[in-house]
């Protein structure tokens, strides 16, 4: 019972600044700046959580600091994701022999919580790790590289037997969450490093989700290219033709795809209230 009484007090202390003066002089302000980093993909073509195919990513962000603990951030981001079954150690995936790449254009709104008090320009509280969560809206358009090196868009081919007009959407949303750390270089300039995961509300970032379609129907409705790119399996029958896999597993539709942004950003702070250098300066004078 004593622990239950102490815990709410501890939570209250966590949200308070180190002293009353800081609480009264809490800062608000806007900071904006670019970021650059890498993008990664996790899904049906990367079930082993490998981060072996990073691609360049970047964007521009604006953060509003409500106080020393809470902030809101909006960002506009770009990254490319890709994966190859040939990278897998799983025999089923290697035989499936699919690959894809896609450009992701992402808009994200998120709330941030600083684990430590954070004040621009302060000599003690100039950095903090933080956590964030929010919502993203993004566009994607998976393509595959054929055996002759040509890049082909997959959505309009209906590779899993989608009817015309019932293809997956190229615009989707995602739950965003992650961790980061930010610190001051000066009063106006700060940097941050963060890792953000997007749990997409689609399983078609990679054009793979359910089962192999009826090949004859696919050829009739979409053409020979769709048939070729729907099933690129390595295993052949005794006559050298592809094995008929109609209805067999092609992907796992129980878990949606994800993509990850890892980035380093630099920000300019437009706040108009400078946090004073109290604290250790005063303590130094008292020691003297």
Order of alpha helices (4+ residues) and beta strands (2+ residues): alpha-alpha-beta-beta-beta-alpha-beta-beta-beta-beta-beta-beta-alpha-alpha-beta-alpha
